[in-house]
């Protein structure tokens, strides 16, 4: 995830989603991930204090700042480049299994009170963003717990 001052997703020149200040969540779904993992991730993201308070310290959550989240599915996060010169994506979940997980992540964020937009699952997307900080964090959830 990246803290941003703004972000947008376009597909074939069409604006699909845009947000102001908030977070861009690049969601990679691995084989074996499920909606419970997505809900745990969403709850963690909702409460994560990555926004500055009055003293400039990261002490405020997305809920406290009124920020938005843009969820973008990105199977390439599961790319394994340890061998050869072409990454392997065998660790990524099949699209029909990954789509409900990404949708579950976005839905849980929204249910938690966070204004949430999404890219278009499976599409070739152009994502533009202005990273604020820069702040970029990796959140990994397996078996319903944050690793």
C-alpha positions as CSV (number, residue, x, y, z in Angstrom):
1,X,0.0,0.0,0.0
2,X,1.1,3.6,-0.7
3,X,0.0,6.7,1.0
4,X,-1.0,9.2,-1.7
5,X,-2.1,12.7,-2.2
6,X,-4.1,11.5,-5.2
7,X,-4.4,8.5,-7.5
8,X,-6.4,7.3,-10.5
9,X,-6.9,4.3,-12.7
10,X,-7.7,4.3,-16.4
11,X,-8.5,1.5,-18.7
12,X,-8.3,2.1,-22.5
13,X,-8.3,5.8,-21.9
14,X,-11.4,5.7,-19.7
15,X,-11.2,7.0,-16.1
16,X,-12.3,4.1,-14.0
17,X,-11.6,5.5,-10.5
18,X,-9.9,8.4,-8.8
19,X,-9.2,9.4,-5.2
20,X,-7.8,12.3,-3.3
21,X,-5.6,11.9,-0.2
22,X,-5.6,8.3,1.1
23,X,-4.1,5.0,0.2
24,X,-3.6,2.9,-2.9
25,X,-3.7,-0.7,-2.1
26,X,-2.1,-3.0,-4.7
27,X,-3.7,-6.4,-3.9
28,X,-2.0,-9.6,-5.0
29,X,-3.9,-12.8,-4.2
30,X,-1.8,-15.9,-3.7
31,X,-3.1,-19.5,-4.1
32,X,-4.8,-20.4,-0.9
33,X,-5.8,-16.8,0.0
34,X,-9.5,-16.3,0.8
35,X,-12.1,-13.7,1.8
36,X,-11.2,-14.1,5.5
37,X,-7.6,-13.0,4.6
38,X,-9.1,-10.0,2.7
39,X,-11.2,-9.0,5.7
40,X,-8.3,-9.2,8.1
41,X,-6.2,-7.1,5.7
42,X,-9.0,-4.5,5.4
43,X,-9.4,-4.3,9.1
44,X,-5.6,-3.8,9.5
45,X,-5.6,-1.1,6.8
46,X,-8.5,0.7,8.3
47,X,-6.8,1.1,11.7
48,X,-3.2,1.5,10.5
49,X,-1.8,4.8,11.7
50,X,0.2,6.0,8.6
51,X,-1.1,9.6,8.4
52,X,0.5,12.6,10.2
53,X,-0.9,14.2,13.3
54,X,-0.4,17.9,14.2
55,X,3.2,17.1,15.2
56,X,4.0,15.4,11.9
57,X,4.1,11.9,13.4
58,X,2.3,9.0,11.9
59,X,-0.5,8.7,14.5
60,X,-3.7,8.9,12.4
61,X,-5.7,6.3,10.5
62,X,-7.5,6.6,7.2
63,X,-10.8,6.9,9.2
64,X,-9.4,9.8,11.3
65,X,-8.2,11.7,8.2
66,X,-11.3,11.1,6.1
67,X,-9.1,9.7,3.3
68,X,-10.1,7.4,0.6
69,X,-8.7,4.0,-0.6
70,X,-8.1,2.9,-4.2
71,X,-7.9,-0.9,-4.4
72,X,-6.1,-2.2,-7.5
73,X,-5.7,-6.0,-8.2
74,X,-2.1,-6.8,-9.2
75,X,-1.2,-10.4,-9.7
76,X,2.4,-9.4,-10.6
77,X,3.1,-8.9,-6.9
78,X,3.2,-12.7,-6.7
79,X,6.0,-12.8,-9.4
80,X,8.9,-15.0,-8.5
81,X,12.1,-13.8,-10.1
82,X,14.6,-15.9,-8.3
83,X,15.4,-18.1,-11.3
84,X,16.1,-17.2,-14.9
85,X,15.1,-13.9,-16.5
86,X,11.4,-14.2,-16.7
87,X,9.3,-14.1,-13.5
88,X,7.0,-17.0,-12.7
89,X,3.5,-16.3,-11.6
90,X,2.5,-19.8,-10.5
91,X,2.0,-18.6,-6.9
92,X,-0.8,-16.3,-8.0
93,X,-4.4,-17.5,-7.5
94,X,-6.4,-18.2,-10.6
95,X,-8.5,-15.2,-11.6
96,X,-11.9,-16.8,-10.7
97,X,-10.6,-17.4,-7.2
98,X,-8.7,-14.1,-6.8
99,X,-11.6,-11.8,-7.9
100,X,-13.8,-12.5,-4.9
101,X,-10.9,-11.9,-2.6
102,X,-10.1,-8.5,-4.1
103,X,-13.8,-7.7,-4.0
104,X,-14.0,-8.8,-0.4
105,X,-11.1,-6.5,0.5
106,X,-12.8,-3.5,-1.1
107,X,-16.2,-4.4,0.4
108,X,-14.8,-4.7,3.9
109,X,-12.9,-1.4,3.7
110,X,-16.2,0.2,2.6
111,X,-18.1,-1.6,5.4
112,X,-15.5,-0.2,7.8
113,X,-16.5,3.3,6.8
114,X,-13.7,4.0,4.4
115,X,-14.7,5.5,1.0
116,X,-13.3,2.9,-1.4
117,X,-12.9,2.8,-5.2
118,X,-11.5,0.0,-7.3
119,X,-9.7,-0.6,-10.5
120,X,-11.1,-3.1,-13.0
121,X,-10.1,-6.7,-12.2
122,X,-8.3,-8.5,-15.0
123,X,-8.0,-5.4,-17.2
124,X,-4.8,-3.8,-18.4
125,X,-4.9,-0.7,-16.1
126,X,-2.9,2.5,-16.0
127,X,-2.4,3.6,-12.4
128,X,-1.2,7.1,-11.7
129,X,-0.4,8.3,-8.2
130,X,1.4,10.8,-6.2
131,X,3.1,9.0,-3.3
132,X,3.0,11.1,-0.2
133,X,6.1,10.9,1.9
134,X,7.0,8.6,0.2
135,X,5.2,6.0,2.4
136,X,5.0,2.5,1.1
137,X,4.2,-0.5,3.3
138,X,3.9,-4.3,2.6
139,X,1.1,-6.1,4.4
140,X,0.9,-9.9,4.2
141,X,-2.0,-11.9,5.5
142,X,-2.1,-15.7,5.5
143,X,-4.5,-18.0,7.3
144,X,-6.5,-15.1,8.7
145,X,-3.5,-13.5,10.5
146,X,-1.1,-10.6,9.7
147,X,2.4,-11.9,9.1
